[in-house]
Amino acid sequence: MESFWDKLLSGSEAILEPLHVPLFTAGGSQIDTFDILEFCLVFLIAYWLGKLGEESIWKFGSRHNSVRPESLSMFARFIHWGILAVGILMGLSMIGLPITHLAILVSALSVGIGFGLQTIVNNSVAGLILISERAVSLGDIIATPSGQVGRVTMITIRATRIVTPTGQAIIIPNASLINGSFTNYTMDRRGVRKIYPFSIPYGIDFRKVKEIIEKAAVSVPFCIKPDALHEVECGITGFGNFGINVELVVWVDPIELMEPYRLEAAFLNAINDACVANGIVMPGPSYGVTVSPTPVAFNAQVSGTSSPVPSNLRAPAPTNLVPSADPSESAKAIGQVPPAQAAAIIGVPQSMTENPSPKKEKEE
């Protein structure tokens, strides 16, 4: 007596008989429309299993914070691709296509494909190196080899994506990060040192200015509180034409580099407010232009601004200096020497005093 399953199979074969339409021959095997449908079904099942495995790995990693997100993403992607590759091979074997012939075909095409995909393979290997060495992680603030600063938002096998402070998304091939040098500001959690230059007038007591500016810098919310590794310093870097050149050195959290404009404005405002509150006027050039009615006479002068130094910030006057001579006495002394010696004193060539140029006679 024929069983139920035998009747079901014979009935299904009768129903699926119209789908067996020969299409082509591959490796000595006849491929029909039913084989194509069977392969597509296996492929969809493998794709669904791959996505399910990838999501399961993500859920497992979310419960264990010790696993790095970029490593988890890479491993999940490999699992997805691995299940999909196994499903494709199973589908080809089910429709009767010899796997050995497929391997020969793939090996023949691998040489040509290798030359065409050489860059992609290079970037993929570079991505594995970046993740294994932990040179870059999600959320890091890095400066690319071209000098662009941004936050790492995604690391794939081929490229790394960063977002700049201006909101631009930049895709960087992983090979560029491996072959070139880049800066990772968040690898060392000590912080980033920023320098802000400004000027103060001459004749001011710098020790008091240093105390005022450093106190103002510490009050800025972006500044890391001073300790053995994060010192706030204010020092003289040179002497300019109009005042003393000073630099303020502070430490900030690397995450604040994503707001460079707000960061710079905060410290410059603190310096300016401290100077205004204590009567310190920053020196600078002043320009004066004199124009006469005739187009020939034009005079432009540049001079420095002279601002009074507050009495509480004046530097103590030195007591061991030799008093300078009276300018009027120096002028009298120069007037009493012979013309040739006086010319040498003021820098006029001696030939001009001994042999003055003859005047041009008037024409009759």
Sequence and secondary structure as in RCSB ss.txt:
>XXXX:A:sequence
MESFWDKLLSGSEAILEPLHVPLFTAGGSQIDTFDILEFCLVFLIAYWLGKLGEESIWKFGSRHNSVRPESLSMF
ARFIHWGILAVGILMGLSMIGLPITHLAILVSALSVGIGFGLQTIVNNSVAGLILISERAVSLGDIIATPSGQVG
RVTMITIRATRIVTPTGQAIIIPNASLINGSFTNYTMDRRGVRKIYPFSIPYGIDFRKVKEIIEKAAVSVPFCIK
PDALHEVECGITGFGNFGINVELVVWVDPIELMEPYRLEAAFLNAINDACVANGIVMPGPSYGVTVSPTPVAFNA
QVSGTSSPVPSNLRAPAPTNLVPSADPSESAKAIGQVPPAQAAAIIGVPQSMTENPSPKKEKEE
>XXXX:A:secstr
   HHHHHHHHHHHHHGGG  EEEEETTEEEEHHHHHHHHHHHHHHHHHHHHHHHHHHHHHHT TTS HHHHHHH
HHHHHHHHHHHHHHHHHHHTT  HHHHHHHHHHHHHHHHHHTHHHHHHHHHHHHHHHHT   TT EEE TTS EE
EEEEE SSEEEEE TTS EEEEEHHHHHHS  EETTSSTT EEEEEEEEE TTB HHHHHHHHHHHHHTSTTB  
 SSS   EEEEEEE SSSEEEEEEEEE GGGGG HHHHHHHHHHHHHHHHHHTT     EEEEEEE SSSS EEE
EEEE      GGGB    SSS     HHHHHHHHHTS HHHHHHHHT  HHHHHS         
